[in-house]
Amino acid sequence: MTQKVLPSNPLVAVSDNGAPITSDGGNVLLSMFLNSPVVSRLFNNVEFNDNRKNTRYAKVELLLQMLIQVIEGYRNDDVADYLTQDIEHRLVYVQNMASQPTISRFLSHLTNEDIDDLQALNRRIVSLIDERSANTELVLDLDSTYFETFGHQEKNWF
């Protein structure tokens, strides 16, 4: 049985003993990835223009929270209030999760310079993946099959 301790919280460990996990159990692995030295260095190099006063969260922390929420499948910032109370999130992501109004203000106050910094971060991540990847080809699987939907089915545009 392999066991790894979570870097952000040494009281939480991941093991492969086959025991059932919560529906958000993958957050432990996501946290380990986000706290890895390479990823931490990438995000710590993002220099947001931050002229806010009396801030509780750095813009990078808010960005990471948004990424976590999106990766977990939460597409709206209004879920932040739920996640601040979620015990599993409190264990895995040691820092306090920001509230929905804080996340909404962060998103609405992003400047063009912030967007440029995020695009630069994205380019660094892509180049890092390219450097570490030995892939020499790309396969695109295109499917042009048309299925007509009837009634009011969800995502019928998909």
PyMOL commands that set and color helices and strands:
alter all, ss='L'
color gray80, all
select helices_A, chain A and resi 27-34+37-44+59-71+77-85+87-92+100-108+112-132
alter helices_A, ss='H'
color red, helices_A
select strands_A, chain A and resi 3-6+9-15
alter strands_A, ss='S'
color yellow, strands_A
deselect
rebuild
show_as cartoon
